[in-house]
Amino acid sequence: MSKIQWSQTEDQIAKQAFQTAYKRETSTLIANVRDRAGSITELEDLWYLHDLLSTKRYEIDGKYDYDSSTAVFDFAKLIKEGWLSLEDLKGLNAEILSKISALVRM
Amino acid sequence: MSKIQWSQTEDQIAKQAFQTAYKRETSTLIANVRDRAGSITELEDLWYLHDLLSTKRYEIDGKYDYDSSTAVFDFAKLIKEGWLSLEDLKGLNAEILSKISALVRM
């Protein structure tokens, strides 16, 4: 996969897509935490929120460091998770898009 | 300190005071988290909340396990922290109250 050369424009599209997914995932998480926090009345709920934040922090840490050599897999994962669609990757070369589509279908 | 005998009534007063302090500290923490969460807009703020919860969870864990042999020190600490007042301990014997007062002034 790493043999495919990314043009400068494709690199820009990829970085932009990463940024889009990052914004979507983090703003969804923030909204979720704000909602959840608003209804906390017991200490147990607070520690549940703490556990959730621990998990999410671990998951998100490093996830959005763009690396073109793994981007095909990263994009497939982000599409499966619902943070990106193939539409967001329009402009990447057809071979890359087809690899991503194949991975998404796996 | 552990040589002072606590009567059953005093044990009850002590446990009740512990419970009162626990309620005050945890409900203040919950209100604080709800307030703070409500104004989170950036991921950085979310991780700050996570750090705060990690610290508080560590601090609170075991803090309210009542043990009459250390209760004099525990009460002095809770008074210094603002979660109890000497008024909440009314009914404990004069010697205990005076030890607590002395510790609080240290």
Backbone of each chain as ProteinMPNN parsed JSONL, in Angstrom:
{"seq_chain_A": "MSKIQWSQTEDQIAKQAFQTAYKRETSTLIANVRDRAGSITELEDLWYLHDLLSTKRYEIDGKYDYDSSTAVFDFAKLIKEGWLSLEDLKGLNAEILSKISALVRM", "coords_chain_A": {"N_chain_A": [[0.835, -1.2, 0.0], [2.032, 1.153, 0.659], [3.413, 1.854, -1.513], [2.036, 3.435, -3.255], [2.17, 6.598, -4.615], [1.5, 9.682, -3.127], [0.152, 12.641, -4.302], [0.872, 16.163, -3.832], [-1.504, 17.568, -3.656], [-3.263, 15.489, -3.066], [-2.256, 14.732, -0.606], [-2.975, 16.982, 0.826], [-5.78, 16.822, 0.669], [-6.147, 14.476, 2.096], [-5.148, 15.158, 4.628], [-6.96, 17.151, 5.271], [-9.307, 15.652, 5.394], [-8.742, 14.001, 7.553], [-8.678, 15.946, 9.536], [-11.326, 16.771, 9.459], [-12.632, 14.437, 10.326], [-11.567, 14.24, 12.879], [-12.599, 16.573, 14.067], [-15.31, 15.932, 13.974], [-15.467, 13.57, 15.549], [-14.417, 14.456, 18.029], [-16.079, 16.613, 18.67], [-18.512, 15.346, 18.922], [-17.954, 13.695, 21.085], [-17.498, 15.632, 23.085], [-20.05, 16.825, 23.208], [-21.515, 14.641, 24.073], [-20.346, 14.154, 26.597], [-21.007, 16.547, 27.904], [-23.791, 16.369, 27.918], [-24.136, 13.99, 29.421], [-22.862, 14.677, 31.82], [-24.525, 16.636, 32.744], [-26.644, 15.297, 33.87], [-25.749, 13.994, 36.082], [-26.013, 12.75, 39.327], [-25.114, 11.155, 41.298], [-22.173, 9.862, 42.918], [-21.21, 7.553, 41.818], [-22.021, 7.757, 39.135], [-20.36, 9.756, 38.366], [-17.838, 8.58, 38.491], [-18.205, 6.756, 36.522], [-18.292, 8.425, 34.325], [-15.677, 9.295, 34.479], [-14.306, 6.902, 33.869], [-15.189, 6.559, 31.238], [-14.009, 8.811, 30.033], [-11.322, 8.15, 30.401], [-11.042, 5.902, 28.746], [-11.727, 7.011, 26.226], [-9.791, 8.972, 25.936], [-7.486, 7.48, 25.745], [-8.071, 6.088, 23.382], [-8.243, 8.165, 21.474], [-5.81, 9.438, 21.587], [-3.108, 10.015, 19.581], [-4.432, 8.916, 17.451], [-5.109, 10.632, 15.394], [-2.773, 11.461, 14.203], [-1.439, 12.212, 11.281], [-0.315, 9.977, 8.8], [0.95, 9.146, 5.815], [1.637, 6.592, 4.996], [0.059, 4.802, 6.332], [-2.429, 5.706, 5.906], [-4.499, 4.726, 4.262], [-5.572, 2.53, 5.64], [-6.247, 3.848, 7.988], [-8.213, 5.62, 7.084], [-10.177, 3.817, 6.231], [-10.899, 2.731, 8.671], [-11.905, 5.006, 9.973], [-14.109, 5.529, 8.383], [-15.627, 3.233, 8.815], [-16.19, 3.664, 11.503], [-17.828, 5.764, 11.295], [-17.045, 8.405, 11.201], [-16.12, 9.51, 8.899], [-16.898, 9.771, 5.36], [-16.83, 8.225, 2.094], [-17.191, 10.249, 0.369], [-15.967, 12.445, 1.595], [-13.399, 12.017, 0.839], [-13.062, 12.546, -1.745], [-11.218, 13.224, -4.658], [-8.876, 12.007, -4.06], [-6.648, 9.552, -5.503], [-7.962, 7.077, -7.823], [-7.203, 4.441, -7.364], [-6.379, 4.374, -4.703], [-8.808, 5.097, -3.471], [-10.319, 2.916, -4.155], [-9.035, 0.864, -2.813], [-9.514, 1.677, -0.182], [-12.316, 1.479, -0.128], [-12.587, -1.287, -0.437], [-11.427, -2.216, 1.92], [-13.215, -1.165, 3.761], [-15.426, -2.674, 3.257], [-14.705, -5.105, 4.266]], "CA_chain_A": [[0.0, 0.0, 0.0], [2.852, 2.35, 0.816], [4.075, 2.169, -2.788], [1.275, 4.442, -3.992], [2.643, 7.959, -4.344], [0.451, 10.679, -2.93], [0.54, 13.966, -4.78], [0.732, 17.195, -2.809], [-2.943, 17.846, -3.533], [-3.871, 14.349, -2.356], [-1.834, 14.864, 0.79], [-3.818, 18.038, 1.417], [-7.145, 16.275, 0.809], [-6.093, 13.481, 3.172], [-5.01, 15.872, 5.908], [-8.228, 17.837, 5.505], [-10.275, 14.623, 5.792], [-8.366, 13.643, 8.927], [-9.1, 17.063, 10.381], [-12.792, 16.712, 9.49], [-13.019, 13.316, 11.185], [-11.164, 14.632, 14.237], [-13.595, 17.541, 14.549], [-16.59, 15.229, 14.188], [-15.375, 12.659, 16.69], [-14.219, 15.161, 19.302], [-17.242, 17.424, 19.055], [-19.528, 14.39, 19.374], [-17.561, 13.291, 22.441], [-17.744, 16.773, 23.992], [-21.503, 16.95, 23.378], [-21.903, 13.464, 24.855], [-19.907, 14.369, 27.985], [-21.815, 17.648, 28.455], [-25.12, 15.781, 28.164], [-24.049, 13.02, 30.505], [-22.496, 15.375, 33.056], [-25.687, 17.414, 33.179], [-27.622, 14.497, 34.604], [-25.082, 13.26, 37.168], [-26.446, 13.096, 40.684], [-24.446, 10.246, 42.227], [-20.733, 9.729, 42.731], [-21.03, 6.415, 40.918], [-22.144, 8.266, 37.756], [-19.171, 10.58, 38.122], [-16.713, 7.667, 38.197], [-18.501, 6.176, 35.218], [-17.831, 9.447, 33.379], [-14.21, 9.241, 34.527], [-13.9, 5.712, 33.094], [-15.455, 6.858, 29.826], [-12.973, 9.743, 29.571], [-10.046, 7.417, 30.346], [-11.078, 5.086, 27.532], [-11.727, 7.853, 25.024], [-8.498, 9.662, 25.829], [-6.558, 6.456, 25.263], [-8.418, 5.801, 21.988], [-8.021, 9.314, 20.579], [-4.401, 9.837, 21.63], [-2.292, 9.537, 18.463], [-5.264, 8.409, 16.354], [-5.205, 11.6, 14.299], [-1.467, 11.854, 13.672], [-1.494, 11.789, 9.883], [0.849, 9.28, 8.259], [0.445, 8.698, 4.508], [1.895, 5.165, 4.774], [-1.018, 3.999, 6.936], [-3.671, 6.477, 5.747], [-5.56, 3.91, 3.645], [-6.195, 1.778, 6.743], [-6.841, 4.817, 8.917], [-9.459, 6.122, 6.503], [-11.171, 2.737, 6.264], [-11.351, 2.644, 10.058], [-12.736, 6.188, 10.274], [-15.388, 5.37, 7.677], [-16.388, 2.21, 9.563], [-16.644, 4.255, 12.757], [-18.848, 6.771, 11.0], [-16.525, 9.784, 11.271], [-15.847, 9.961, 7.529], [-17.542, 9.014, 4.277], [-15.978, 8.259, 0.891], [-17.416, 11.598, -0.183], [-14.953, 13.351, 2.175], [-12.078, 11.685, 0.279], [-13.13, 12.856, -3.19], [-10.012, 13.923, -5.093], [-7.768, 11.045, -3.942], [-6.649, 8.78, -6.76], [-8.975, 6.018, -7.894], [-6.659, 3.203, -6.796], [-6.454, 4.538, -3.241], [-10.222, 5.054, -3.067], [-10.819, 1.552, -4.315], [-8.483, 0.084, -1.687], [-10.253, 2.066, 1.033], [-13.66, 0.866, -0.23], [-12.461, -2.728, -0.209], [-11.186, -2.408, 3.36], [-14.454, -0.845, 4.485], [-16.378, -3.789, 3.075], [-14.196, -6.338, 4.919]], "C_chain_A": [[0.876, 1.258, 0.0], [3.537, 2.744, -0.492], [3.326, 3.22, -3.601], [1.81, 5.824, -3.605], [1.458, 8.895, -4.163], [0.964, 12.01, -3.466], [0.352, 14.979, -3.647], [-0.753, 17.522, -2.561], [-3.635, 16.73, -2.753], [-3.508, 14.366, -0.868], [-2.705, 15.9, 1.51], [-5.24, 17.544, 1.658], [-7.185, 15.311, 1.999], [-6.017, 14.163, 4.539], [-6.321, 16.57, 6.286], [-9.286, 16.84, 6.005], [-10.004, 14.168, 7.231], [-8.888, 14.695, 9.905], [-10.626, 17.064, 10.555], [-13.255, 15.615, 10.451], [-12.717, 13.63, 12.646], [-12.206, 15.571, 14.852], [-14.911, 16.836, 14.866], [-16.523, 14.354, 15.435], [-15.267, 13.437, 18.011], [-15.434, 16.01, 19.674], [-18.404, 16.535, 19.5], [-19.227, 13.95, 20.814], [-17.855, 14.406, 23.448], [-19.244, 16.92, 24.27], [-22.031, 15.83, 24.279], [-21.561, 13.668, 26.343], [-20.747, 15.481, 28.635], [-23.208, 17.149, 28.819], [-25.11, 14.903, 29.405], [-23.782, 13.711, 31.836], [-23.698, 16.112, 33.632], [-26.67, 16.615, 34.009], [-26.989, 13.675, 35.735], [-25.601, 13.723, 38.524], [-25.704, 12.248, 41.722], [-22.958, 10.143, 41.898], [-20.411, 8.604, 41.741], [-21.096, 6.846, 39.441], [-20.903, 9.074, 37.374], [-17.982, 9.689, 37.763], [-16.959, 6.947, 36.879], [-18.022, 7.127, 34.113], [-16.299, 9.448, 33.314], [-13.677, 8.055, 33.709], [-14.068, 5.947, 31.596], [-14.364, 7.769, 29.26], [-11.612, 9.059, 29.465], [-9.962, 6.617, 29.049], [-10.939, 5.939, 26.277], [-10.383, 8.554, 24.83], [-7.45, 8.707, 25.257], [-6.791, 6.184, 23.771], [-7.989, 6.925, 21.04], [-6.546, 9.71, 20.507], [-3.612, 9.214, 20.468], [-3.103, 9.094, 17.254], [-5.253, 9.34, 15.143], [-3.853, 12.182, 13.882], [-1.39, 11.318, 12.242], [-0.185, 11.141, 9.421], [0.401, 8.644, 6.941], [0.657, 7.186, 4.303], [0.812, 4.266, 5.396], [-2.4, 4.622, 6.677], [-4.826, 5.647, 5.17], [-6.32, 3.129, 4.73], [-6.915, 2.723, 7.717], [-8.181, 5.335, 8.389], [-10.553, 5.056, 6.542], [-11.759, 2.622, 7.672], [-12.3, 3.821, 10.401], [-14.092, 6.113, 9.574], [-16.254, 4.348, 8.414], [-16.955, 2.783, 10.857], [-17.688, 5.362, 12.553], [-18.356, 8.218, 11.051], [-16.19, 10.362, 9.903], [-16.737, 9.199, 6.57], [-16.607, 9.088, 3.078], [-16.059, 9.628, 0.227], [-16.345, 12.595, 0.317], [-13.57, 13.141, 1.552], [-12.013, 11.949, -1.227], [-11.891, 13.653, -3.59], [-8.777, 13.038, -4.922], [-7.779, 10.165, -5.198], [-7.514, 7.523, -6.651], [-8.494, 4.726, -7.232], [-6.745, 3.237, -5.261], [-7.905, 4.407, -2.766], [-10.767, 3.632, -3.15], [-10.271, 0.639, -3.203], [-9.249, 0.389, -0.391], [-11.639, 1.407, 1.037], [-13.602, -0.621, 0.089], [-12.262, -3.008, 1.281], [-12.453, -2.16, 4.18], [-15.439, -2.012, 4.403], [-15.949, -5.059, 3.81], [-14.894, -6.617, 6.238]], "O_chain_A": [[0.515, 2.284, -0.577], [4.154, 3.804, -0.591], [3.886, 3.825, -4.515], [1.89, 6.168, -2.426], [0.523, 8.889, -4.964], [2.064, 12.449, -3.13], [-0.262, 14.67, -2.626], [-1.187, 17.721, -1.426], [-4.48, 16.986, -1.895], [-4.328, 14.061, -0.002], [-3.111, 15.703, 2.656], [-5.833, 17.806, 2.705], [-8.121, 15.325, 2.798], [-6.725, 13.793, 5.475], [-6.732, 16.578, 7.446], [-10.058, 17.143, 6.915], [-10.931, 13.978, 8.018], [-9.457, 14.375, 10.949], [-11.143, 17.32, 11.642], [-14.144, 15.826, 11.276], [-13.51, 13.325, 13.536], [-12.635, 15.391, 15.992], [-15.545, 17.105, 15.887], [-17.42, 14.395, 16.277], [-15.944, 13.112, 18.987], [-15.782, 16.118, 20.849], [-19.193, 16.928, 20.359], [-20.128, 13.848, 21.646], [-18.394, 14.155, 24.526], [-19.658, 17.113, 25.413], [-22.885, 16.057, 25.136], [-22.375, 13.391, 27.224], [-21.148, 15.358, 29.792], [-23.737, 17.464, 29.885], [-25.939, 15.041, 30.304], [-24.393, 13.381, 32.852], [-23.866, 16.201, 34.848], [-27.449, 17.187, 34.771], [-27.622, 12.769, 36.278], [-25.625, 14.915, 38.828], [-25.676, 12.6, 42.901], [-22.546, 10.315, 40.751], [-19.476, 8.695, 40.945], [-20.327, 6.363, 38.609], [-20.464, 9.074, 36.224], [-17.216, 9.999, 36.851], [-16.009, 6.57, 36.193], [-17.437, 6.707, 33.116], [-15.708, 9.583, 32.242], [-12.715, 8.195, 32.954], [-13.208, 5.583, 30.794], [-13.856, 7.54, 28.162], [-10.837, 9.348, 28.554], [-8.951, 6.648, 28.347], [-10.145, 5.636, 25.386], [-9.903, 8.706, 23.707], [-6.643, 9.079, 24.405], [-5.842, 6.064, 22.996], [-7.451, 6.679, 19.96], [-6.087, 10.248, 19.499], [-3.477, 7.993, 20.404], [-2.558, 8.914, 16.165], [-5.373, 8.888, 14.004], [-3.789, 13.256, 13.284], [-1.287, 10.11, 12.03], [0.901, 11.684, 9.624], [-0.417, 7.724, 6.935], [-0.064, 6.566, 3.521], [0.676, 3.102, 5.018], [-3.412, 4.124, 7.168], [-5.983, 5.841, 5.542], [-7.55, 3.08, 4.729], [-8.015, 2.444, 8.194], [-9.149, 5.472, 9.137], [-11.708, 5.351, 6.848], [-12.965, 2.44, 7.839], [-13.343, 3.637, 11.029], [-15.1, 6.578, 10.108], [-17.45, 4.56, 8.614], [-18.064, 2.436, 11.263], [-18.331, 5.823, 13.496], [-19.155, 9.15, 10.957], [-15.999, 11.57, 9.767], [-17.264, 8.135, 6.895], [-15.696, 9.915, 3.046], [-15.103, 10.092, -0.395], [-15.886, 13.46, -0.429], [-12.678, 13.974, 1.712], [-11.03, 11.614, -1.888], [-11.55, 14.642, -2.941], [-7.749, 13.278, -5.555], [-8.802, 10.052, -5.873], [-7.759, 6.991, -5.568], [-9.28, 4.005, -6.617], [-7.133, 2.26, -4.621], [-8.196, 3.706, -1.796], [-11.572, 3.208, -2.319], [-10.973, -0.249, -2.719], [-9.583, -0.509, 0.382], [-12.081, 0.857, 2.046], [-14.461, -1.149, 0.796], [-12.863, -3.932, 1.83], [-12.723, -2.854, 5.16], [-16.179, -2.294, 5.346], [-16.743, -5.988, 3.958], [-14.585, -7.605, 6.903]]}, "seq_chain_B": "MSKIQWSQTEDQIAKQAFQTAYKRETSTLIANVRDRAGSITELEDLWYLHDLLSTKRYEIDGKYDYDSSTAVFDFAKLIKEGWLSLEDLKGLNAEILSKISALVRM", "coords_chain_B": {"N_chain_B": [[-3.944, 8.522, 71.059], [-5.77, 6.658, 70.413], [-6.512, 5.528, 72.722], [-8.681, 6.666, 73.892], [-11.932, 5.831, 74.76], [-14.711, 5.31, 72.684], [-18.08, 5.912, 73.077], [-21.133, 4.134, 72.261], [-23.036, 5.925, 71.347], [-21.399, 8.075, 70.691], [-19.909, 6.949, 68.645], [-21.936, 6.714, 66.784], [-22.53, 9.43, 66.338], [-20.118, 10.224, 65.256], [-19.991, 8.655, 62.93], [-22.195, 9.664, 61.604], [-21.356, 12.285, 61.215], [-19.209, 11.867, 59.505], [-20.619, 10.924, 57.308], [-22.092, 13.184, 56.677], [-20.038, 14.953, 55.913], [-19.064, 13.558, 53.731], [-21.265, 13.655, 51.995], [-21.381, 16.42, 51.578], [-18.86, 16.974, 50.394], [-18.907, 15.33, 48.087], [-21.234, 16.167, 46.769], [-20.593, 18.776, 46.208], [-18.443, 18.376, 44.508], [-19.727, 17.058, 42.379], [-21.473, 19.108, 41.513], [-19.603, 20.965, 40.715], [-18.305, 19.613, 38.61], [-20.451, 19.323, 36.842], [-20.986, 22.016, 36.247], [-18.498, 22.778, 35.113], [-18.307, 20.984, 32.956], [-20.388, 21.826, 31.399], [-19.42, 24.04, 30.072], [-17.497, 23.203, 28.364], [-15.691, 23.301, 25.361], [-13.517, 22.615, 23.923], [-11.205, 19.943, 23.189], [-9.02, 19.889, 24.847], [-9.992, 21.032, 27.208], [-11.621, 18.99, 27.977], [-9.849, 16.943, 28.581], [-8.661, 18.136, 30.696], [-10.72, 18.085, 32.527], [-10.845, 15.333, 32.812], [-8.37, 14.852, 34.069], [-8.832, 16.203, 36.464], [-10.913, 14.625, 37.537], [-9.537, 12.219, 37.849], [-7.706, 12.874, 39.866], [-9.444, 13.615, 41.989], [-10.884, 11.266, 42.366], [-8.922, 9.561, 43.281], [-8.264, 10.901, 45.638], [-10.665, 10.777, 47.107], [-11.221, 8.099, 47.319], [-11.519, 5.73, 49.731], [-11.268, 7.636, 51.665], [-13.469, 8.126, 53.245], [-13.902, 5.895, 54.778], [-14.868, 4.91, 57.762], [-12.989, 4.906, 60.736], [-12.509, 4.465, 64.015], [-10.108, 4.7, 65.352], [-8.549, 6.481, 63.996], [-10.099, 8.621, 63.74], [-10.051, 11.135, 65.014], [-7.968, 12.555, 63.79], [-8.896, 12.424, 61.158], [-11.26, 13.897, 61.348], [-10.232, 16.421, 62.017], [-8.883, 17.014, 59.685], [-11.016, 17.068, 57.847], [-12.403, 19.26, 58.822], [-10.537, 21.301, 58.422], [-10.529, 21.243, 55.661], [-12.977, 22.208, 55.161], [-15.298, 20.7, 55.021], [-16.576, 19.893, 57.288], [-17.76, 21.163, 60.481], [-16.929, 22.085, 63.858], [-19.305, 22.133, 65.138], [-20.802, 20.121, 63.899], [-19.897, 17.961, 65.252], [-20.847, 17.95, 67.741], [-21.613, 16.501, 70.847], [-19.752, 14.555, 70.942], [-17.159, 13.406, 73.221], [-15.647, 15.765, 75.539], [-12.868, 15.739, 75.672], [-12.048, 14.541, 73.285], [-13.093, 16.393, 71.456], [-11.548, 18.585, 72.12], [-9.008, 17.751, 71.414], [-9.355, 17.511, 68.677], [-9.875, 20.196, 68.018], [-7.404, 21.312, 68.685], [-5.752, 20.081, 66.8], [-6.822, 21.146, 64.478], [-6.039, 23.782, 64.722], [-3.352, 23.645, 64.287]], "CA_chain_B": [[-5.299, 8.988, 70.768], [-6.669, 5.518, 70.27], [-6.896, 5.03, 74.046], [-9.991, 7.196, 74.282], [-13.035, 4.94, 74.391], [-15.871, 5.975, 72.09], [-19.342, 5.245, 73.416], [-21.93, 3.786, 71.072], [-23.629, 7.183, 70.862], [-20.337, 8.849, 70.034], [-19.644, 6.278, 67.377], [-23.02, 7.1, 65.868], [-22.334, 10.852, 65.991], [-18.938, 10.276, 64.38], [-20.356, 8.097, 61.619], [-23.116, 10.617, 60.997], [-20.559, 13.436, 60.774], [-18.497, 11.388, 58.316], [-21.603, 10.861, 56.238], [-22.399, 14.579, 56.322], [-18.885, 15.496, 55.178], [-19.042, 12.847, 52.446], [-22.331, 14.233, 51.155], [-20.994, 17.791, 51.192], [-17.734, 16.983, 49.452], [-19.249, 14.725, 46.798], [-22.209, 16.961, 46.019], [-19.858, 19.94, 45.696], [-17.668, 17.905, 43.352], [-20.671, 16.814, 41.276], [-21.931, 20.41, 41.013], [-18.437, 21.561, 40.065], [-18.104, 18.914, 37.334], [-21.571, 19.68, 35.957], [-20.719, 23.391, 35.808], [-17.332, 22.804, 34.246], [-18.614, 20.239, 31.731], [-21.329, 22.622, 30.605], [-18.757, 25.083, 29.288], [-16.4, 22.622, 27.576], [-15.83, 23.399, 23.906], [-12.294, 22.098, 23.309], [-10.755, 18.652, 23.703], [-8.09, 20.197, 25.939], [-10.802, 21.217, 28.426], [-12.153, 17.672, 28.34], [-8.765, 16.196, 29.254], [-8.46, 18.799, 31.99], [-11.768, 17.5, 33.379], [-10.414, 13.964, 33.086], [-7.306, 14.935, 35.092], [-9.488, 16.591, 37.72], [-11.629, 13.451, 38.043], [-8.528, 11.238, 38.292], [-7.195, 13.349, 41.155], [-10.508, 13.562, 42.996], [-11.226, 9.862, 42.627], [-7.822, 9.063, 44.108], [-8.374, 11.545, 46.954], [-11.883, 10.387, 47.827], [-11.238, 6.648, 47.518], [-11.099, 5.288, 51.069], [-11.215, 8.759, 52.618], [-14.634, 8.118, 54.127], [-14.046, 4.634, 55.513], [-14.772, 5.319, 59.163], [-12.14, 4.108, 61.618], [-12.486, 5.294, 65.227], [-8.743, 4.909, 65.838], [-7.926, 7.632, 63.309], [-11.179, 9.588, 63.491], [-9.69, 12.467, 65.493], [-7.185, 13.173, 62.709], [-9.765, 12.545, 59.985], [-12.171, 15.024, 61.557], [-9.455, 17.671, 61.931], [-8.62, 17.241, 58.255], [-12.276, 17.449, 57.19], [-12.726, 20.627, 59.245], [-9.61, 22.182, 57.685], [-10.945, 21.278, 54.251], [-14.257, 22.919, 55.067], [-16.448, 19.792, 54.856], [-17.215, 19.736, 58.604], [-17.425, 22.171, 61.495], [-16.987, 21.476, 65.2], [-20.748, 22.038, 65.411], [-21.266, 18.807, 63.421], [-19.359, 16.912, 66.128], [-21.456, 18.151, 69.062], [-22.058, 15.232, 71.413], [-18.543, 13.763, 71.226], [-16.695, 13.838, 74.538], [-14.915, 17.038, 75.545], [-11.444, 15.503, 75.428], [-11.91, 14.314, 71.841], [-13.326, 17.666, 70.76], [-10.428, 19.479, 72.358], [-7.893, 17.254, 70.575], [-9.657, 17.887, 67.285], [-9.669, 21.646, 67.917], [-5.96, 21.581, 68.724], [-5.214, 19.671, 65.502], [-7.283, 22.087, 63.462], [-5.27, 25.038, 64.857], [-1.927, 23.422, 63.955]], "C_chain_B": [[-6.286, 7.815, 70.804], [-7.118, 4.973, 71.633], [-8.239, 5.574, 74.519], [-11.074, 6.225, 73.806], [-14.182, 5.759, 73.811], [-17.109, 5.187, 72.523], [-20.101, 4.944, 72.126], [-22.56, 5.045, 70.448], [-22.588, 8.015, 70.12], [-19.951, 8.25, 68.685], [-20.682, 6.665, 66.327], [-22.862, 8.541, 65.391], [-21.18, 10.974, 64.982], [-19.281, 9.782, 62.974], [-21.267, 9.061, 60.851], [-22.338, 11.814, 60.438], [-19.756, 13.072, 59.518], [-19.415, 11.413, 57.1], [-21.951, 12.264, 55.717], [-21.277, 15.171, 55.468], [-18.808, 14.871, 53.782], [-20.054, 13.446, 51.47], [-21.933, 15.622, 50.656], [-19.893, 17.776, 50.144], [-18.154, 16.439, 48.088], [-20.29, 15.555, 46.038], [-21.582, 18.242, 45.488], [-19.061, 19.555, 44.45], [-18.579, 17.697, 42.137], [-21.132, 18.141, 40.66], [-20.812, 21.091, 40.219], [-18.216, 20.938, 38.668], [-19.225, 19.277, 36.352], [-21.372, 21.073, 35.38], [-19.615, 23.436, 34.761], [-17.63, 22.132, 32.899], [-19.489, 21.068, 30.798], [-20.646, 23.655, 29.728], [-17.574, 24.537, 28.48], [-16.68, 22.761, 26.084], [-14.624, 22.777, 23.194], [-11.885, 20.777, 23.964], [-9.821, 18.833, 24.912], [-8.837, 20.364, 27.269], [-11.33, 19.873, 28.932], [-11.088, 16.868, 29.083], [-8.424, 16.844, 30.6], [-9.483, 18.248, 32.998], [-11.396, 16.065, 33.761], [-9.33, 13.938, 34.18], [-7.896, 15.266, 36.461], [-10.198, 15.389, 38.357], [-10.657, 12.381, 38.545], [-8.032, 11.609, 39.689], [-8.233, 13.179, 42.254], [-10.858, 12.129, 43.355], [-10.179, 9.248, 43.555], [-7.944, 9.615, 45.528], [-9.528, 10.974, 47.778], [-11.899, 8.894, 48.157], [-10.696, 6.279, 48.906], [-11.129, 6.375, 52.125], [-12.342, 8.68, 53.642], [-14.921, 6.74, 54.744], [-13.817, 4.947, 56.991], [-13.941, 4.35, 59.992], [-11.936, 4.926, 62.885], [-11.055, 5.561, 65.719], [-8.041, 6.09, 65.153], [-8.914, 8.792, 63.159], [-10.825, 11.01, 63.928], [-8.915, 13.234, 64.402], [-8.062, 13.415, 61.469], [-10.705, 13.735, 60.128], [-11.431, 16.354, 61.448], [-9.209, 18.022, 60.463], [-9.89, 17.733, 57.541], [-12.696, 18.867, 57.58], [-11.824, 21.618, 58.498], [-10.022, 22.328, 56.224], [-12.293, 21.975, 54.06], [-15.483, 22.02, 54.928], [-17.183, 19.54, 56.167], [-16.911, 20.966, 59.445], [-17.496, 21.459, 62.853], [-18.443, 21.264, 65.615], [-21.301, 20.659, 65.014], [-20.851, 17.673, 64.354], [-19.894, 17.029, 67.553], [-21.985, 16.821, 69.589], [-20.881, 14.299, 71.638], [-17.977, 14.243, 72.563], [-15.712, 15.0, 74.457], [-13.436, 16.848, 75.211], [-11.169, 15.31, 73.923], [-12.05, 15.63, 71.076], [-12.143, 18.605, 70.925], [-9.191, 19.041, 71.568], [-8.11, 17.669, 69.109], [-9.385, 19.385, 67.063], [-8.182, 21.98, 67.854], [-5.326, 21.225, 67.367], [-5.587, 20.658, 64.402], [-6.448, 23.374, 63.504], [-3.807, 24.869, 64.43], [-1.562, 23.926, 62.556]], "O_chain_B": [[-7.453, 7.961, 71.168], [-7.973, 4.091, 71.712], [-8.859, 5.023, 75.428], [-11.133, 5.85, 72.635], [-14.576, 6.778, 74.378], [-17.179, 3.969, 72.361], [-19.756, 5.434, 71.051], [-22.61, 5.209, 69.229], [-22.863, 8.583, 69.063], [-19.7, 8.968, 67.716], [-20.365, 6.908, 65.162], [-23.033, 8.841, 64.21], [-21.258, 11.717, 64.004], [-18.917, 10.398, 61.972], [-21.137, 9.248, 59.641], [-22.619, 12.294, 59.34], [-19.642, 13.872, 58.589], [-19.036, 11.862, 56.018], [-22.083, 12.496, 54.515], [-21.526, 15.803, 54.441], [-18.529, 15.549, 52.793], [-19.754, 13.705, 50.305], [-22.118, 15.959, 49.487], [-19.974, 18.474, 49.133], [-17.807, 17.011, 47.055], [-20.241, 15.64, 44.811], [-21.985, 18.743, 44.438], [-19.01, 20.301, 43.471], [-18.252, 18.102, 41.021], [-21.175, 18.281, 39.438], [-21.057, 21.712, 39.185], [-17.976, 21.644, 37.689], [-18.969, 19.51, 35.171], [-21.562, 21.294, 34.184], [-19.758, 24.03, 33.692], [-17.255, 22.641, 31.843], [-19.349, 21.017, 29.576], [-21.226, 24.104, 28.74], [-16.752, 25.302, 27.974], [-17.751, 22.395, 25.6], [-14.696, 22.453, 22.008], [-12.178, 20.529, 25.133], [-9.835, 18.044, 25.856], [-8.379, 19.902, 28.314], [-11.467, 19.649, 30.134], [-11.376, 16.201, 30.077], [-7.957, 16.175, 31.522], [-9.157, 17.984, 34.155], [-11.608, 15.643, 34.897], [-9.372, 13.112, 35.091], [-7.513, 14.687, 37.477], [-10.096, 15.166, 39.563], [-10.923, 11.717, 39.546], [-7.951, 10.761, 40.578], [-7.93, 12.657, 43.327], [-11.1, 11.817, 44.521], [-10.508, 8.516, 44.488], [-7.75, 8.887, 46.501], [-9.393, 10.721, 48.976], [-12.507, 8.472, 49.141], [-9.521, 6.509, 49.194], [-11.032, 6.099, 53.321], [-12.181, 9.12, 54.781], [-16.041, 6.463, 55.174], [-12.69, 5.216, 57.407], [-14.156, 3.139, 59.96], [-11.271, 5.962, 62.854], [-10.818, 6.542, 66.424], [-7.062, 6.626, 65.671], [-8.607, 9.808, 62.535], [-11.243, 11.979, 63.295], [-9.183, 14.406, 64.14], [-7.981, 14.461, 60.824], [-10.928, 14.485, 59.178], [-11.942, 17.305, 60.856], [-9.316, 19.181, 60.061], [-9.851, 18.674, 56.748], [-13.275, 19.591, 56.77], [-12.291, 22.644, 58.005], [-9.882, 23.396, 55.629], [-12.691, 22.288, 52.938], [-16.593, 22.518, 54.737], [-18.302, 19.026, 56.156], [-15.964, 21.708, 59.185], [-18.055, 20.368, 62.967], [-18.763, 20.33, 66.35], [-22.157, 20.103, 65.703], [-21.377, 16.563, 64.266], [-19.46, 16.311, 68.454], [-22.703, 16.104, 68.894], [-20.977, 13.357, 72.425], [-18.274, 15.356, 72.997], [-15.036, 15.194, 73.446], [-12.827, 17.69, 74.551], [-10.202, 15.839, 73.375], [-11.258, 15.946, 70.188], [-11.774, 19.329, 70.0], [-8.418, 19.882, 71.108], [-7.192, 18.108, 68.417], [-8.765, 19.786, 66.079], [-7.758, 22.826, 67.067], [-4.483, 21.96, 66.852], [-4.787, 20.965, 63.518], [-6.18, 23.983, 62.468], [-3.104, 25.86, 64.235], [-0.41, 23.81, 62.139]]}, "name": "protein", "num_of_chains": 2, "seq": "MSKIQWSQTEDQIAKQAFQTAYKRETSTLIANVRDRAGSITELEDLWYLHDLLSTKRYEIDGKYDYDSSTAVFDFAKLIKEGWLSLEDLKGLNAEILSKISALVRMMSKIQWSQTEDQIAKQAFQTAYKRETSTLIANVRDRAGSITELEDLWYLHDLLSTKRYEIDGKYDYDSSTAVFDFAKLIKEGWLSLEDLKGLNAEILSKISALVRM"}
